[in-house]
Amino acid sequence: MLVTSYDSFTVIVSILVAMLASFTALDMAGRVASSTGKVALVWLLGGGFAMGVGVWAMHFIGMLSMSLDMVMSYDPLLTATSMAVAILASIFALWLVCSSHDLSWRRLTGGALVLGSGVVAMHYMGMAALMFAPGIVWNWGWVAASVVIALVASGAALLLAFNLREGHGRVNILRLGASVVMGCAIAGMHYTGMAAASFPMMSHATHMGVNSNWLAIVVTVVTLAILGITLLVSMLDARLQARTSILAHSLAEANRELAQLALHDNLTRLPNRILLEDRLEQSINKANREKSQFALMFMDLDGFKAVNDAFGHHVGDNLLIAVAERMIGQMKGHYTLARMGGDEFVLLIEIDEPNDAAAVADALVKAVDRPFDISRYELVVSLSIGIAVYPGDGQDDRELMFNADAAMYHTKNNGRNGYNFFQPSMNTLAQSQLQLNNDLWQALDNEELRLFYQPKYCAPSGPILGFEALLRWEHPTRGLLAPDKFLPIAEKTGMIINIGNWVINEACRQLHCWHLQGHPHWSVAVNLSALQFEQSNLVETVTLALAKHLIPAELLTLEVTETTAMRDPEESVRIMTQLTDMGVKASIDDFGTGYSSLLYLKRLHASELKIDRAFVNELQAKSEDATIVSAIVALAQSLDLKVVAEGVETQDQQAFLTGLGCDTLQGYLLGKPVPPERIHELPNFVENEQQLVQLP
C-alpha cells in the first residue's frame, strides 16, 4: 500500500473551516427562527447553501491535505455532486431545527439519520471522485466507525442548533463553544473515514481531472469568502433587528405614555373623563347582562378654593394628590376613581345594595375630613358627595352623571361634609342652577346688572368720603339677586371678567354724574375678582374707563382681597405699581382673613387696609377680635396706610373703632347699599353735606 501523509497546515485549516461552518449553522438557525415569510425562506436557502459549502469544503480540504506518491486529480461531476449533497443536507438540518417549537426524540433521531447519511454520502462520494486505478481498498471497520461518528455528530449538531437558535449576548458565547465541539466532531468523522481508505502500491492516475495543487487554494478562499460574507450579512441583520427591536420598544413605550396621557389625569394619575365614560358604559352593559347594580358618586372638595387662593396652586396641587391617595386607600373590590378637573372626583363602584354605597361614601368623607400636612401647612378640607344608583337613578351615563351631580349640590347646600342619595326632587335645584347659568350669559346684553353704592364715612359719622360699588342682578323672574347667588357661577364660567370690566366702567360713569351734581370730592371703590386681577389688560381697562368718564385717577380705589394679592406676590406688586403710578388707589380688602407677607404688603403700594367684617361683628373692648383689630390698625399706621372698617352695625362698634384710630367706617349703622338715585335718602345725608362745607 502507498504511504499516506498529511500536511499539518492544511489539516488545521480544514478543522477551522469545520468550526466556522458549525458557527454559521448555529447563527443561521437563529436567523431563520427569528424571521417569517419570504425572509425566513431566503435565510433558509442562503444559510443552507453557505453551511453546506462550508461542511463540504472542510471534507475536501481534508482530502487535499493528504499526500500520495502520485498526482491526485478529481472527477468534476462527482465532486460537484458531493457538494450538492452537502448543501441539501444542510438545508434539511436548518429546516428541521426551525420548523417546530419542540424537537422530540423521534424527530431528533430521524433528523440525525438523514443528516448523518447525507454527510456520509458526501464524504465517500468525494473520495470516489479521486481518479486513479486500481481503486481504494476499504477497511470496513473504520468505515462503520466513521458512519457512527457522523450520525452521533449530526444528532448533537441538531440538538445544539435547536437549543441555541434564539437569544442574544450570552447565547452567542455558547454558540462559539458549541461550534468548536461540532467542528471537532465533523473533523473526527472525516479523518476516521480517511483512515478507512488504503491505496495499492501500483496506483496511478487514469485521467487528468482537476489538479489538486491549486484546487486547495481555490476551495479554501472561496469557502472562507462565502462563510465570511454570510456571517457578516447575518451580523448586520442581527444588529439591524436589535435596533429595530429597540425602536419598536421605544415606540410601544411612547404609545403607552400617550395612552396614559390621553386617558389619565396628568396631576393625580387617576382616570380622566374619557376613560370614566368608557368604564361607565361597560358597567351599564354588565349590569344589564347580569341584572346587577352599581353606584356612581360625584364628589367635590369643600374649601379647596380658599386653600388655592391662600397658599398658591402648588400647594393646591399637592393637596389634590394627597386627597386622591387617601381616597384610593379606602377602596376595595372593582372600582374606578376618576378626576374630572379642578377639585371634582367621580367614583364608579360595584355594589350589592345601596347600603354598600353609603358605607363607602361615609368612609371617604371621614378620610378626607382628617387634616393634611402639605408643605409645612396643616390643611383642612371636606368632601361633599352625591350618589346615583343604576338602574334606579338613570338609564344612561349622562342621566346618571347629571343626577349624581344634583345630589352632590344638594349635599353642599345642606351643610357640606357628607353625602346624599339622589332624589327626583333634587333635579329642580340642579335645573334651577343651570337655568341661572344660562340667564347670566344674557344679563349684560339685557342690561340686567345693577350697581348699588354703600357710603364710606369719615370716622365717626361723616362726612361721606365716597362709596363702595356693590353688584346686584335684576333678574327678570327672580327679582333682585345678591352677589353670592350668581358670582360663584360667573367665576366658574369665566364670565366674571366681562362683568368686572362692566363694573369698573359703570362705577366711573356714575361717579362722573355725581361730580356734575356738585360732589367733586366723592370717590368710588370697586372690588376686583382674583380672575380679573390676573388679566393682562386690567391696567388698560382702568385707563380707558378713567379717560372716558373724566375721572381723576386718585378718586378710584380698586379693592383686592389679601388672598388674591398673595397668590402671585411678584405679579401683584407689578400690577399694583402700574396702577398706583397712574394715581389709582389700592386697598387690601378682608385684611386679616388670609395669608400675607409684611415684606410684600410694604411693596404692594396700597393706600389703605380694610378690616374684614368678621372681626367687627363680635367686637368688644377686651375680646380677641379687639386685640386683632388693634394690631391691624397699629400695623397700618406704622406703614402710613389708611384704615377702613366695614360691617359697623352698632354705636359701640362705631365708638371703639374710632377710638382705635380707624379713618373710614362703613356699615348698616351709617348707611345700607342703595341704588344711585336714592343716595339722597341716606341717613344724615344733608348733615354730612353741611359738615363737608364747614371743613377748611
Secondary structure, DSSP 8 states (H G I E B T S, - for coil): ----EE-HHHHHHHHHHHHHHHHHHHHHHHHHHT--HHHHHHHHHHHHHHHHHHHHHHHHHHHHTEE-SS--EE-HHHHHHHHHHHHHHHHHHHHHHHS-S---HHHHHHHHHHHHHHHHHHHHHHHHTB-EES--EE-HHHHHHHHHHHHHHHHHHHHHHHHTSS--THHHHHHHHHHHHHHHHHHHHHHHHHHTEE--TT-EE-S--EEHHHHHHHHHHHHHHHHHHHHHHHHHHHHHHHHHHHHHHHHHHHHHHHHHHHHB-TTT--B-HHHHHHHHHHHHHHHHHHT-EEEEEEEEEETHHHHHHHH-HHHHHHHHHHHHHHHHTT--SSEEEEEEETTEEEEEEEESSHHHHHHHHHHHHHHHHS-EEETTEEE--EEEEEEEEETTT-SSHHHHHHHHHHHHHHHHHTTSSEEEE--TTHHHHHHHHHHHHHHHHHHTTTT-EEEEEEEEEETTT--EEEEEEEEEEEETTTEEE-HHHHHHHHHHHTTHHHHHHHHHHHHHHHHHHHHHTT-TT-EEEEE--HHHHT-TTHHHHHHHHHHHTT--GGGEEEEEEHHHHTTSHHHHHHHHHHHHHHT-EEEEEEETSS---HHHHHHTT-SEEEE-HHHHHT--TTSHHHHHHHHHHHHHHHTT-EEEE----SHHHHHHHHHHT-SEE-STTT---B-GGGGGGSTTHHHHHHHHHH--
